[in-house]
């Protein structure tokens, strides 16, 4: 096994160290950074994800459902659902309180959908950053 492969196994074997950080980073945007003591970065990540998510809600954006069919439909809807789910607690709370997007087409709804997906994608980047900091790959 190569040296790089051994490093990857060593990093992944310390799941007790990075697991809670990544889980909290998914549930609460910026939570993983907060847990590691990176308070300013945590606040900035929380603000970015929440502002994007709330903007999407206020624009009445569509939240994707898991839907399969042809390849294009599967990629768009399943990818969108995963991105929405990656927002963490904001997505779960919006679903729990019964957020219901309109059944109309329009520019505002479309842009709102983009903001909702963007919030999840930003949170995925925050989770990757928290993972790298927790494993010592980044300061």
Buried (B, 14 or more C-beta within 10 A) or exposed (E): EEEEEEEEEEBEEEEEEBEBBBBBBBEBBBBBBBBBEBEEBBEBBBEBBBEBBBBBBEBBBBBBEEEEEEEEEEEEBBEBBBBBBBBBBBBEEBEEEEEEBEEEEEEEBEBBBBBBBBBBBBBBEBBEBBBBBBBEEEE
